[in-house]
Amino acid sequence: MDPDLTELRASIDVLDEELLHLIQKRMAVVERIAEFKRAHSVPVRDLEREKRVLSDRRALATRLGLDPATIESIARLLLLSSRDRQTKLRVEVPQDAEPKTIAVVGAHGGMGACVTRLFSDLGHKVLAVDRDTKLAAAAAAAQSDVVVISVPIDVTEEVIASVGPHIREEALLMDVTSLKQAPMGAMLAATKASVVGTHPMFGPSVHTLQGQRIVLCAGRGEDWHRWASETFRARGLVVTEASAREHDRMMAVVQVLNHYQTQVLGWTMSKLGVSVEETLAFRSPAYLLETYVTARHFAQSPDLYGPIEMRNPSTAEVTEAFGEAARELREILLAGDRRAFDAMFNDVRGYFGELTAEAVEQSQYLIDRLIELSAGR
């Protein structure tokens, strides 16, 4: 008698368990690799090695009659997991590095907790300070090598002014604010200690810090700036160096314009009065992706976005440019002017240049994953 579906699924379960045990064995080898890399000062990431691995796994998948794109996705996740494990084992932390005492002011907030984990993973002693802790910010600052300000943007400068005078001159003051010019000025004025401005370009809910980006703005003290850069890189972050002015200018596009267009889309949909659920019955992959991003945006607190957009010095410029582009495109559409539409399309394609090919490839991977994860709704 042929096996029934229950028996076949039981066989799958057994095979999946064997796969997990193999991954466990693989991770044990990764830990040995981490030991070697740390002993011989070898970086965690080797892009050429990764390219060879992915190419080999795709070729092997083809020979075995498996879908190479699917196997490549699995291989990429394994590589990511391996890198993350190596960074947690402090591969790129110099063996003679001295652990620091680091005070995180606002440690119980989302980003504060993330920063706390980051430094703890690297072996530093973290003093958690928040409104509900017995340890006060001033007392923690006085005994710390590094003080990190991670509080809402509306009170950042106020907290800096109160904590700054208590920081030792040989110590470091950092912030994690989404704007940099005003907080940097406040830090430089509040203390004689070294100053580094930082902006993590990710939220506290990310599953891994591997490959996430952080912006560093030099303030005062080259040694501490170097320490901050090396520390973040050791945890797997990609570091971008910028002046405070350059940072805020770029955030006008990366944050203000980006959030603004998402808010306009969501607000417009709500004003049209069309049921979101009804539209999803007719969804395309691109629409589903945009809808998820928009819904995720509005699932969060307005306190996170309002100050970022309202305080950026270039908000008026970018929102006016957005409105002008929308007005021009509306006129083209209502006039049915295909020549103008095609010209606009070609102009924008030229602006994005070589990124268009990369975008097509990478977004296809995201769309495939999205369709898989949203199946059944």
Buried (B, 14 or more C-beta within 10 A) or exposed (E): EEEEEEEEEEEEEEEEEEEEEEEEEEEEEBEEBBEEBBEEEBEBBEEEEBEEBBEEBBEEBEEEEBEBEEBBBEBBEBBBBBBBBBBBBBBBBEEEBEEBBBBBBBBBBBBBBBBBBBBBBBEBEBBBBBEEBEBEBBBBBBEBBBBBBBBBBEEBBEBBBBBBEBBBEEBBBBBBBBBBBBBBBBBBEBBBBBBBBBBBBBEBEEEBBBBBEBBBBBBBBEEBBEBBBBBBBBBBBEBBEBBBEBBBBBBBEBBBBBBBBBBBBBEEBEEEEEEEEEBEEEBEBEEBBBBEEBEEBEEEEEEBBEBBBEBBBBBEBBBEBBEEEEEEEEEBEEEEEEEBBEEBEEEEEEEEEEEEEEEEEEBEEEBBEBEEEBEEE
